[in-house]
Amino acid sequence: MTSISLDLNDAALRDRAVHAACGRAPFDVLLRGGRVADMATGEIREADIGLVGPLIASVHERASRSDALEIVELDGAIVSPGLIDTHLHIESSMITPRSYAGVVVPQGTTTICWDPHEVGNVGGLSAVRWAIDAARDLPLRILVEAPSCVPSAPGLERAGAVFDPAAMAEMLSWPEVIGVAEVMDMRGVTTRSPKMRGIVQAGLESGKLVCGHARSLEGQGLQGFVAAGVESDHELTNRFDILEKLRAGMTLELRVSHEMVLPEAVAAFEEIGCVPQTVTLCTDDIFPDDLVARGGIVHMLRCLVKLGMNPVSALRCGTLNAAMRLGRRDLGLVAPGRRADLVVFKDLADFAVTEVFTSGQHVASNGTMRVEMRPDTGVAPTHTMNLKPVSASDFHIPAQGTHARIYTVHTPRSTHWAERDVEVRDGKIVLPKDTALMTVFNRYGETSKPGQGVLEGWGEWSGAIATTILHDSHNLAVFGYDPDDMAAAANALIACGGGMAVAKDGKVVAMLDLPVCGLLSTAEPEDVAVLFQKVRDAAADVSTWEGLPVMIKLIIGASLACNPGPHVTDLGITDGMTGRIVTDMVIPA
């Protein structure tokens, strides 16, 4: 399809729109017989909408005009501004930007803010440039942010690149980049580390957005984080956290990938009697099967309305509030002079999408793209697995004597430090049956031994899971109990260039190849969704842990060293809030 980045301020275009609005010329497209979801007034009102090129020329009385080159009959359906996703990582959906657009545009999403943090951690600045190129000329407006934390926890993990303030300044100089992506090194910001001070300052001096990641920050730490210039957060945990961050002036990005927090958000809004204009919606990390089956922002709207939130208020978060946050005066309203990014819903309960327009182009109908998208462009970064095959002995934990005491990582969700007495046999630790071993290999050419940690609270294991999707440095992590299973899963990914694999009885039983940065597939989204679901199902069969439905999500976040508590990285067991590193889990006698 042709480019949708048309200049709305072209004088000839405005002339045409004015003439059409005043009845002196026909519209290009007339949406007739529908109702408008008015984000300015909160009304659902009857109106017809006339489009000229990428512009909305007129929103006028029903049936008062019929002069148009094309008429689309809406039969009482509701027209909303196109949905805006204020924070996400396309990489979590494991497909390329082109494929991603093909899934979410028919769902009503017309603009997204992409933090290519994951490919940046793997491939550095060249991978970010690839991301920008891959996002061009699609029926989805992809606004790219500059990854701020590569790696996310300096000194606690090693990635494929390191972005310093100079790298941030360079990315911010690129016209496609809209700001600093989520600032994750909270400790670095609040202690005023030179690196994070420089990165945030580069964002402030650019005049562009400075986005945040404020997991569990409160009190003085939160105040300092915001005082540094960080403006937003999506790491919301409960009603009190939401209210404190709203009162600190942050823009909140409620995320569908953490549905358990949405009731807390609705309760917070009820407590203060309104939904603040600083509340937006995002998907952050959403897996391919969920994206295809349930949808992104549109699924979040369904969730919020089912929880009792006013449908127009929910829509406003995903449209006008987001547009205001982004400084996009052309988006967020169904009104004359605005960009014709429009989505037509059958109703505001199920939010079934019938039609989608992007910059005036009729791009999707009833869940299917109407336009042919260009193929994937550019040379994608592949061959990023710089790691030799491993053996079962790499998963042994050496120790002396007959017994030892070790540090452990307790509980999968909110981790904390613990200790455990274990048996030692033949010079290596015997893992207790109710534990699992997590081993993280640096896949970027470092030759040091892998980081290891014993996990408690994950049930008993009868197989292994390996992944190169590992927030945020995306090294190769292997989880399991039996060394032979762990080696089989790891070597399968080393051979294919990355992805996810599950092994049992020494053999791989499910696998998803992700050759682009070890994170993305070039296959069709539906095919990726099927393979990923097989990995999910196989993973649920290797552990007795009761939290199996969210196991994969916790697996890929188990190395998130910027968050509080112990996390296993390629350097050992680390703590993002204290900076502690344990390279040998065996506690000296």
VEXDREN-2710 file (C-alpha; in Angstrom, 1 decimal):
% VEXDREN-2710
k/r/px/py/pz
1/MET/0.0/0.0/0.0
2/THR/1.1/3.6/-0.3
3/SER/2.5/5.6/2.6
4/ILE/0.0/6.8/5.2
5/SER/2.3/9.5/6.5
6/LEU/0.5/12.2/4.5
7/ASP/1.0/15.8/5.6
8/LEU/-2.3/17.0/7.1
9/ASN/-1.2/20.6/6.8
10/ASP/-0.9/20.6/3.0
11/ALA/-2.8/23.7/1.9
12/ALA/-4.5/22.0/-1.1
13/LEU/-5.7/19.2/1.2
14/ARG/-7.2/21.7/3.6
15/ASP/-8.9/23.5/0.7
16/ARG/-10.5/20.3/-0.4
17/ALA/-11.6/19.5/3.2
18/VAL/-13.1/22.9/3.7
19/HIS/-15.0/22.8/0.4
20/ALA/-16.4/19.4/1.2
21/ALA/-17.4/20.4/4.8
22/CYS/-19.2/23.4/3.5
23/GLY/-21.1/21.4/0.8
24/ARG/-19.2/22.8/-2.2
25/ALA/-17.6/19.5/-3.0
26/PRO/-18.2/15.8/-2.4
27/PHE/-16.5/13.8/0.3
28/ASP/-14.1/11.0/-0.7
29/VAL/-15.7/8.7/1.8
30/LEU/-19.0/9.1/3.8
31/LEU/-19.6/7.0/6.9
32/ARG/-23.4/7.0/7.1
33/GLY/-25.9/5.9/9.6
34/GLY/-23.6/5.5/12.6
35/ARG/-23.1/6.9/16.1
36/VAL/-20.0/8.8/17.2
37/ALA/-18.2/8.1/20.5
38/ASP/-17.3/11.6/21.4
39/MET/-14.2/11.6/23.5
40/ALA/-14.5/15.4/24.2
41/THR/-18.1/15.3/25.6
42/GLY/-18.5/11.7/26.6
43/GLU/-21.6/11.4/24.4
44/ILE/-22.6/8.6/22.1
45/ARG/-24.5/10.6/19.4
46/GLU/-25.9/10.1/16.0
47/ALA/-23.8/11.6/13.2
48/ASP/-22.4/11.0/9.7
49/ILE/-18.7/11.5/9.0
50/GLY/-17.2/12.8/5.8
51/LEU/-13.6/12.1/4.9
52/VAL/-11.3/13.9/2.5
53/GLY/-8.0/12.1/2.0
54/PRO/-6.4/11.5/5.4
55/LEU/-8.6/14.1/7.1
56/ILE/-12.0/14.1/8.8
57/ALA/-13.7/17.0/7.0
58/SER/-17.1/16.9/8.7
59/VAL/-19.1/15.3/11.5
60/HIS/-22.6/16.3/10.7
61/GLU/-26.3/15.5/11.1
62/ARG/-27.4/12.1/10.0
63/ALA/-28.7/11.8/6.5
64/SER/-28.0/15.5/5.7
65/ARG/-25.4/14.6/3.0
66/SER/-25.1/11.9/0.4
67/ASP/-22.5/13.4/-2.0
68/ALA/-19.4/11.2/-1.7
69/LEU/-17.3/9.0/-4.0
70/GLU/-17.8/6.1/-1.6
71/ILE/-20.5/5.5/1.0
72/VAL/-20.0/3.1/3.9
73/GLU/-23.3/2.2/5.6
74/LEU/-22.8/1.7/9.4
75/ASP/-26.4/0.6/10.5
76/GLY/-26.1/2.2/13.9
77/ALA/-22.6/1.0/14.7
78/ILE/-20.3/3.2/16.8
79/VAL/-17.4/5.2/15.4
80/SER/-14.4/5.8/17.7
81/PRO/-11.0/7.2/17.2
82/GLY/-8.4/4.6/16.3
83/LEU/-7.0/2.8/19.3
84/ILE/-3.5/3.9/20.6
85/ASP/-1.2/1.5/22.5
86/THR/1.2/3.7/24.5
87/HIS/3.8/1.1/25.4
88/LEU/4.7/-2.3/24.0
89/HIS/7.5/-4.5/22.8
90/ILE/6.6/-6.1/19.5
91/GLU/9.2/-8.7/20.3
92/SER/7.0/-10.3/23.0
93/SER/4.6/-11.2/20.2
94/MET/7.5/-13.0/18.5
95/ILE/6.6/-11.7/15.0
96/THR/7.9/-8.9/12.8
97/PRO/6.4/-5.4/12.7
98/ARG/4.7/-6.2/9.4
99/SER/3.1/-9.3/10.8
100/TYR/2.1/-7.5/14.0
101/ALA/0.4/-4.8/12.0
102/GLY/-1.6/-7.5/10.1
103/VAL/-3.0/-8.7/13.4
104/VAL/-3.7/-5.6/15.4
105/VAL/-5.1/-3.2/12.7
106/PRO/-8.2/-5.4/12.1
107/GLN/-8.6/-5.2/15.9
108/GLY/-8.9/-1.4/15.8
109/THR/-5.4/-0.4/16.8
110/THR/-4.0/2.3/14.5
111/THR/-1.1/3.7/16.5
112/ILE/1.5/2.0/18.8
113/CYS/4.5/3.2/20.7
114/TRP/7.2/0.5/20.2
115/ASP/10.2/0.3/22.5
116/PRO/12.6/-2.0/20.6
117/HIS/14.4/-2.6/23.8
118/GLU/14.6/-6.3/23.2
119/VAL/16.3/-6.2/19.8
120/GLY/18.5/-3.4/21.1
121/ASN/19.8/-5.5/23.9
122/VAL/20.7/-8.2/21.4
123/GLY/22.0/-6.2/18.4
124/GLY/22.7/-2.7/19.6
125/LEU/22.2/0.5/17.5
126/SER/22.1/-1.4/14.2
127/ALA/19.2/-3.5/15.5
128/VAL/17.3/-0.4/16.5
129/ARG/17.8/1.0/13.1
130/TRP/16.5/-2.2/11.6
131/ALA/13.4/-1.8/13.9
132/ILE/12.8/1.7/12.5
133/ASP/13.1/0.5/8.9
134/ALA/10.9/-2.5/9.5
135/ALA/8.2/-0.2/11.0
136/ARG/7.9/2.0/7.9
137/ASP/5.1/2.1/5.3
138/LEU/2.6/0.0/7.2
139/PRO/-1.2/0.6/7.8
140/LEU/-0.2/0.7/11.5
141/ARG/1.5/3.9/12.7
142/ILE/4.5/2.7/14.7
143/LEU/6.1/5.4/16.8
144/VAL/9.6/4.2/17.9
145/GLU/11.2/5.0/21.2
146/ALA/14.9/4.9/22.0
147/PRO/15.8/2.0/24.4
148/SER/17.1/3.5/27.6
149/CYS/18.5/0.6/29.5
150/VAL/20.7/-1.7/27.5
151/PRO/21.3/-3.6/29.6
152/SER/18.5/-2.9/32.0
153/ALA/20.6/-3.5/35.1
154/PRO/24.3/-2.5/34.4
155/GLY/26.7/-4.5/36.4
156/LEU/24.2/-7.2/37.2
157/GLU/23.9/-8.7/33.7
158/ARG/25.6/-8.6/30.3
159/ALA/23.8/-8.0/27.0
160/GLY/24.8/-7.8/23.4
161/ALA/25.3/-4.1/23.6
162/VAL/25.7/-1.2/26.0
163/PHE/23.8/2.1/25.4
164/ASP/25.5/5.1/27.1
165/PRO/24.3/8.8/27.1
166/ALA/26.0/9.3/23.7
167/ALA/24.1/6.4/22.2
168/MET/20.8/7.8/23.6
169/ALA/21.6/11.3/22.2
170/GLU/22.3/9.7/18.8
171/MET/19.0/7.8/18.8
172/LEU/17.0/10.9/19.9
173/SER/18.5/12.8/17.0
174/TRP/16.8/10.4/14.6
175/PRO/13.5/12.0/13.4
176/GLU/11.5/8.7/13.8
177/VAL/12.3/8.4/17.5
178/ILE/9.6/10.0/19.7
179/GLY/11.5/9.8/23.1
180/VAL/13.3/7.8/25.7
181/ALA/11.7/4.4/26.2
182/GLU/11.0/3.0/29.6
183/VAL/13.8/3.9/32.1
184/MET/14.2/0.6/34.0
185/ASP/17.3/1.2/36.0
186/MET/15.4/2.7/38.9
187/ARG/18.4/2.5/41.3
188/GLY/20.6/4.2/38.7
189/VAL/18.2/7.1/38.4
190/THR/17.6/7.7/42.1
191/THR/21.3/7.4/43.0
192/ARG/22.2/9.7/40.1
193/SER/24.6/7.3/38.4
194/PRO/26.4/9.1/35.6
195/LYS/25.0/6.8/33.0
196/MET/21.4/7.1/33.9
197/ARG/21.7/10.8/34.7
198/GLY/23.1/11.3/31.2
199/ILE/20.4/9.2/29.5
200/VAL/17.5/10.9/31.2
201/GLN/19.1/14.3/30.6
202/ALA/19.5/13.6/26.9
203/GLY/15.8/13.0/26.8
204/LEU/14.9/16.1/28.7
205/GLU/17.2/18.2/26.4
206/SER/15.6/16.7/23.3
207/GLY/12.2/17.9/24.3
208/LYS/10.8/14.4/23.6
209/LEU/9.1/11.9/25.9
210/VAL/10.8/10.3/28.9
211/CYS/9.0/7.1/29.8
212/GLY/9.4/5.0/32.9
213/HIS/9.3/1.7/34.6
214/ALA/8.7/2.2/38.4
215/ARG/8.1/-1.3/39.8
216/SER/7.4/-1.1/43.5
217/LEU/8.7/2.5/43.8
218/GLU/7.0/4.5/46.5
219/GLY/7.6/7.3/48.9
220/GLN/10.9/9.1/48.5
221/GLY/12.1/6.8/45.9
222/LEU/9.1/7.5/43.7
223/GLN/9.4/11.2/44.2
224/GLY/13.0/11.2/43.3
225/PHE/12.4/9.1/40.2
226/VAL/9.8/11.5/38.9
227/ALA/11.9/14.6/40.0
228/ALA/14.6/13.2/37.7
229/GLY/12.3/13.8/34.7
230/VAL/10.7/10.4/34.2
231/GLU/7.0/10.9/33.3
232/SER/5.2/7.5/33.0
233/ASP/4.8/4.0/34.4
234/HIS/3.2/0.7/33.5
235/GLU/4.5/-1.4/36.3
236/LEU/1.4/-1.0/38.5
237/THR/0.7/-3.4/41.3
238/ASN/-2.4/-2.3/43.3
239/ARG/-4.8/0.5/44.1
240/PHE/-2.5/2.3/46.5
241/ASP/0.4/2.1/44.0
242/ILE/-1.9/3.5/41.2
243/LEU/-3.1/6.4/43.4
244/GLU/0.3/7.3/44.6
245/LYS/1.7/7.5/41.0
246/LEU/-1.3/9.5/39.8
247/ARG/-0.8/11.9/42.6
248/ALA/2.9/12.1/41.6
249/GLY/1.8/13.4/38.2
250/MET/2.8/10.3/36.3
251/THR/1.0/9.2/33.1
252/LEU/-0.2/5.6/33.8
253/GLU/-0.1/3.0/31.1
254/LEU/-2.6/0.3/32.3
255/ARG/-1.6/-2.9/30.7
256/VAL/-3.7/-5.8/29.5
257/SER/-0.8/-8.2/30.1
258/HIS/-1.4/-7.8/33.9
259/GLU/-5.2/-8.3/34.0
260/MET/-5.0/-8.9/37.8
261/VAL/-4.3/-5.2/38.3
262/LEU/-7.3/-3.9/36.4
263/PRO/-9.8/-4.4/39.2
264/GLU/-7.5/-2.4/41.4
265/ALA/-7.4/0.4/38.8
266/VAL/-11.2/0.6/38.5
267/ALA/-11.4/0.7/42.3
268/ALA/-8.9/3.6/42.4
269/PHE/-10.9/5.6/39.9
270/GLU/-14.1/5.0/41.8
271/GLU/-12.3/6.2/45.0
272/ILE/-11.3/9.5/43.4
273/GLY/-14.5/9.9/41.5
274/CYS/-13.0/10.1/38.0
275/VAL/-10.7/8.6/35.4
276/PRO/-7.8/11.1/35.1
277/GLN/-6.7/12.3/31.7
278/THR/-3.2/10.9/32.6
279/VAL/-4.5/7.3/32.3
280/THR/-3.7/5.5/29.0
281/LEU/-3.7/1.9/27.9
282/CYS/-0.9/-0.4/26.7
283/THR/-0.2/-4.1/26.0
284/ASP/3.5/-4.1/27.0
285/ASP/4.2/-7.8/26.6
286/ILE/1.6/-10.0/24.9
287/PHE/2.3/-13.5/23.6
288/PRO/1.4/-14.5/20.0
289/ASP/-1.4/-16.9/20.8
290/ASP/-3.1/-14.3/23.1
291/LEU/-2.7/-11.5/20.5
292/VAL/-4.3/-13.6/17.8
293/ALA/-7.1/-15.1/19.9
294/ARG/-8.1/-12.3/22.2
295/GLY/-6.5/-9.2/20.9
296/GLY/-4.5/-6.3/22.3
297/ILE/-6.0/-3.0/23.4
298/VAL/-9.5/-4.1/22.2
299/HIS/-9.3/-7.0/24.7
300/MET/-8.4/-4.5/27.5
301/LEU/-11.4/-2.5/26.7
302/ARG/-13.6/-5.5/27.1
303/CYS/-11.9/-6.3/30.5
304/LEU/-12.4/-2.8/31.8
305/VAL/-16.0/-2.6/30.8
306/LYS/-16.8/-5.9/32.4
307/LEU/-15.3/-4.6/35.6
308/GLY/-17.8/-1.8/35.6
309/MET/-15.8/1.0/33.9
310/ASN/-17.8/3.4/31.7
311/PRO/-17.2/2.4/28.1
312/VAL/-16.5/5.9/26.9
313/SER/-14.1/6.5/29.8
314/ALA/-12.3/3.3/28.9
315/LEU/-12.2/4.4/25.2
316/ARG/-10.9/7.8/26.2
317/CYS/-7.9/6.2/27.9
318/GLY/-7.1/4.3/24.7
319/THR/-7.6/7.3/22.4
320/LEU/-7.7/11.0/23.4
321/ASN/-5.7/10.5/26.7
322/ALA/-3.1/8.7/24.7
323/ALA/-3.0/11.3/22.0
324/MET/-2.5/14.0/24.6
325/ARG/0.3/12.1/26.2
326/LEU/2.0/11.8/22.8
327/GLY/1.5/15.4/21.8
328/ARG/-0.4/14.2/18.7
329/ARG/-3.0/16.9/18.1
330/ASP/-4.1/15.0/15.0
331/LEU/-5.3/11.9/16.9
332/GLY/-7.8/11.0/19.5
333/LEU/-11.0/12.6/18.4
334/VAL/-13.7/12.0/15.8
335/ALA/-13.8/15.7/14.7
336/PRO/-13.2/17.9/11.7
337/GLY/-9.6/18.6/11.0
338/ARG/-8.3/15.5/12.8
339/ARG/-6.7/12.5/11.1
340/ALA/-9.1/10.0/9.9
341/ASP/-7.9/7.1/12.1
342/LEU/-11.2/5.5/12.9
343/VAL/-12.6/2.2/14.2
344/VAL/-16.2/1.1/13.9
345/PHE/-17.5/-1.1/16.8
346/LYS/-20.8/-3.0/16.8
347/ASP/-21.2/-2.1/20.4
348/LEU/-19.2/-0.9/23.4
349/ALA/-19.5/-4.2/25.4
350/ASP/-18.0/-6.9/23.2
351/PHE/-16.2/-4.3/21.1
352/ALA/-16.5/-6.3/17.9
353/VAL/-14.7/-4.4/15.2
354/THR/-16.3/-4.1/11.7
355/GLU/-14.3/-1.4/9.9
356/VAL/-10.9/0.3/10.4
357/PHE/-9.6/3.4/8.6
358/THR/-6.1/4.6/8.9
359/SER/-5.4/8.2/7.6
360/GLY/-8.6/7.9/5.6
361/GLN/-7.8/4.6/4.0
362/HIS/-10.3/1.7/4.5
363/VAL/-7.7/-0.8/5.7
364/ALA/-9.7/-3.6/7.4
365/SER/-13.2/-5.1/7.5
366/ASN/-14.6/-7.7/9.8
367/GLY/-11.3/-8.9/11.1
368/THR/-9.5/-9.0/7.7
369/MET/-7.1/-6.7/6.1
370/ARG/-8.4/-5.0/2.9
371/VAL/-5.1/-3.8/1.7
372/GLU/-2.0/-5.7/0.6
373/MET/1.0/-4.9/2.9
374/ARG/4.5/-4.7/1.6
375/PRO/6.8/-7.6/2.4
376/ASP/9.3/-7.5/5.3
377/THR/12.1/-5.1/4.3
378/GLY/15.8/-4.8/5.2
379/VAL/18.2/-7.4/6.4
380/ALA/17.0/-8.7/9.7
381/PRO/19.6/-9.3/12.4
382/THR/20.1/-13.1/12.7
383/HIS/22.9/-15.4/13.8
384/THR/23.0/-13.8/17.2
385/MET/23.8/-17.0/19.1
386/ASN/27.5/-16.9/19.8
387/LEU/27.6/-19.9/22.1
388/LYS/29.1/-23.4/21.7
389/PRO/27.1/-26.5/22.5
390/VAL/26.8/-27.3/26.2
391/SER/26.9/-30.6/28.1
392/ALA/25.1/-32.1/31.1
393/SER/28.1/-31.3/33.3
394/ASP/27.5/-27.5/32.8
395/PHE/24.4/-27.9/35.0
396/HIS/26.2/-29.4/38.0
397/ILE/26.8/-27.2/41.0
398/PRO/30.2/-28.1/42.6
399/ALA/30.6/-28.3/46.4
400/GLN/32.8/-30.0/48.9
401/GLY/31.9/-32.4/51.8
402/THR/28.7/-34.3/52.2
403/HIS/26.4/-31.3/53.0
404/ALA/26.2/-27.6/52.1
405/ARG/24.1/-24.6/52.6
406/ILE/23.1/-22.6/49.6
407/TYR/21.4/-19.3/48.7
408/THR/18.1/-19.8/46.9
409/VAL/15.6/-17.7/45.0
410/HIS/12.3/-18.2/46.7
411/THR/8.9/-17.9/45.0
412/PRO/8.3/-17.2/41.3
413/ARG/6.4/-13.9/41.4
414/SER/7.8/-11.6/44.0
415/THR/11.2/-13.1/44.6
416/HIS/13.1/-13.0/47.9
417/TRP/16.4/-14.4/49.2
418/ALA/16.4/-17.6/51.1
419/GLU/18.8/-20.4/52.2
420/ARG/18.6/-24.2/52.0
421/ASP/20.6/-27.1/53.4
422/VAL/21.4/-29.6/50.6
423/GLU/23.1/-33.0/50.2
424/VAL/26.5/-33.1/48.4
425/ARG/27.4/-36.3/46.5
426/ASP/30.4/-36.9/44.2
427/GLY/31.5/-33.3/44.5
428/LYS/28.2/-31.8/43.4
429/ILE/25.0/-30.6/45.0
430/VAL/22.0/-32.9/44.9
431/LEU/19.0/-30.7/44.1
432/PRO/16.1/-31.2/46.5
433/LYS/13.1/-32.7/44.6
434/ASP/10.9/-29.6/45.2
435/THR/13.4/-27.2/43.5
436/ALA/14.6/-26.4/40.0
437/LEU/17.9/-25.1/38.7
438/MET/18.1/-22.0/36.6
439/THR/21.2/-21.6/34.5
440/VAL/21.9/-18.5/32.3
441/PHE/24.6/-18.6/29.6
442/ASN/25.9/-15.4/28.1
443/ARG/25.2/-15.8/24.3
444/TYR/27.2/-12.9/23.1
445/GLY/30.7/-14.3/23.2
446/GLU/31.6/-14.1/26.9
447/THR/33.5/-17.2/28.0
448/SER/32.9/-17.0/31.8
449/LYS/30.9/-19.7/33.5
450/PRO/27.1/-19.4/33.5
451/GLY/25.1/-17.8/36.3
452/GLN/23.1/-20.3/38.3
453/GLY/20.5/-20.2/41.0
454/VAL/18.2/-22.8/42.7
455/LEU/14.6/-21.8/42.5
456/GLU/12.1/-22.7/45.3
457/GLY/8.3/-22.6/44.9
458/TRP/8.2/-23.8/41.3
459/GLY/7.0/-27.3/42.1
460/GLU/8.7/-30.6/41.1
461/TRP/10.2/-30.8/37.6
462/SER/10.3/-33.7/35.2
463/GLY/11.8/-31.9/32.2
464/ALA/13.5/-28.7/31.1
465/ILE/12.6/-25.4/29.4
466/ALA/15.1/-23.3/27.5
467/THR/14.6/-19.8/26.2
468/THR/16.5/-16.9/24.6
469/ILE/13.5/-14.6/25.3
470/LEU/14.7/-13.6/28.7
471/HIS/14.1/-10.1/29.9
472/ASP/16.0/-8.1/29.3
473/SER/19.4/-9.1/28.1
474/HIS/18.0/-12.2/26.3
475/ASN/20.8/-14.6/27.2
476/LEU/20.1/-18.3/27.0
477/ALA/18.3/-19.5/30.2
478/VAL/17.6/-23.1/31.0
479/PHE/15.2/-24.3/33.8
480/GLY/14.9/-27.8/35.0
481/TYR/16.0/-30.6/37.3
482/ASP/17.7/-33.2/35.2
483/PRO/21.0/-32.1/33.5
484/ASP/20.4/-34.3/30.4
485/ASP/17.0/-32.6/29.8
486/MET/18.5/-29.2/30.3
487/ALA/21.4/-29.8/27.9
488/ALA/19.0/-31.1/25.2
489/ALA/16.8/-28.0/25.4
490/ALA/19.8/-25.7/25.4
491/ASN/21.5/-27.3/22.5
492/ALA/18.4/-27.2/20.4
493/LEU/18.3/-23.4/20.7
494/ILE/22.0/-23.0/20.1
495/ALA/21.7/-24.9/16.9
496/CYS/18.7/-23.0/15.5
497/GLY/19.7/-19.5/16.6
498/GLY/17.3/-19.0/19.5
499/GLY/13.7/-19.4/20.5
500/MET/12.0/-21.6/23.1
501/ALA/12.3/-25.3/23.6
502/VAL/11.0/-27.9/26.0
503/ALA/12.8/-31.3/26.7
504/LYS/11.7/-34.4/28.5
505/ASP/13.5/-37.7/28.9
506/GLY/16.5/-36.2/27.2
507/LYS/14.6/-35.3/24.0
508/VAL/13.1/-32.0/22.7
509/VAL/9.3/-32.3/22.7
510/ALA/8.3/-28.8/21.6
511/MET/10.1/-26.0/20.0
512/LEU/9.7/-22.5/18.5
513/ASP/12.5/-21.2/16.3
514/LEU/13.0/-17.4/16.5
515/PRO/15.9/-16.6/14.1
516/VAL/15.7/-12.8/14.2
517/CYS/17.7/-11.8/17.3
518/GLY/16.6/-15.1/18.9
519/LEU/13.3/-13.2/19.5
520/LEU/11.2/-13.0/16.4
521/SER/9.9/-15.3/13.7
522/THR/9.3/-14.4/10.1
523/ALA/6.4/-16.9/9.8
524/GLU/2.8/-16.0/9.7
525/PRO/1.3/-14.9/13.1
526/GLU/-1.2/-17.8/13.2
527/ASP/1.6/-20.3/12.7
528/VAL/3.7/-18.7/15.4
529/ALA/0.7/-18.8/17.7
530/VAL/0.2/-22.5/17.2
531/LEU/3.9/-23.4/17.8
532/PHE/4.0/-21.2/20.9
533/GLN/0.9/-22.8/22.3
534/LYS/2.6/-26.2/21.8
535/VAL/5.5/-24.9/23.8
536/ARG/3.1/-23.6/26.5
537/ASP/1.4/-27.0/26.7
538/ALA/4.7/-28.9/26.9
539/ALA/6.0/-26.5/29.6
540/ALA/2.9/-27.1/31.7
541/ASP/3.8/-30.8/31.6
542/VAL/7.3/-30.6/33.1
543/SER/6.3/-29.1/36.5
544/THR/3.8/-29.6/39.3
545/TRP/3.7/-25.9/40.1
546/GLU/0.1/-24.7/40.6
547/GLY/0.7/-21.4/38.6
548/LEU/1.2/-23.2/35.3
549/PRO/-1.1/-20.9/33.2
550/VAL/1.4/-18.0/33.7
551/MET/4.6/-20.2/33.9
552/ILE/6.0/-19.0/30.5
553/LYS/5.5/-15.3/31.5
554/LEU/7.4/-15.9/34.7
555/ILE/10.1/-17.9/33.0
556/ILE/11.0/-15.1/30.6
557/GLY/10.9/-12.6/33.5
558/ALA/13.0/-14.6/35.9
559/SER/16.1/-12.8/34.9
560/LEU/14.7/-9.3/35.2
561/ALA/17.5/-7.9/37.3
562/CYS/16.3/-4.3/37.5
563/ASN/13.4/-5.4/39.7
564/PRO/13.6/-5.8/43.4
565/GLY/14.7/-9.1/44.9
566/PRO/17.0/-11.9/43.7
567/HIS/17.1/-12.8/40.0
568/VAL/19.4/-15.1/38.1
569/THR/21.5/-13.6/35.3
570/ASP/24.6/-14.7/33.4
571/LEU/26.6/-13.3/36.3
572/GLY/24.9/-15.2/39.1
573/ILE/22.1/-14.3/41.6
574/THR/21.7/-10.5/41.6
575/ASP/19.4/-8.0/43.3
576/GLY/18.3/-4.9/41.3
577/MET/17.6/-2.7/44.3
578/THR/20.7/-3.5/46.4
579/GLY/23.2/-4.3/43.7
580/ARG/24.2/-7.5/45.4
581/ILE/25.7/-10.3/43.3
582/VAL/26.2/-13.9/44.4
583/THR/28.4/-15.7/41.9
584/ASP/28.6/-18.9/44.0
585/MET/25.4/-20.0/45.6
586/VAL/27.3/-22.2/48.1
587/ILE/27.6/-20.4/51.4
588/PRO/31.1/-20.7/53.0
589/ALA/31.0/-22.9/56.1
END
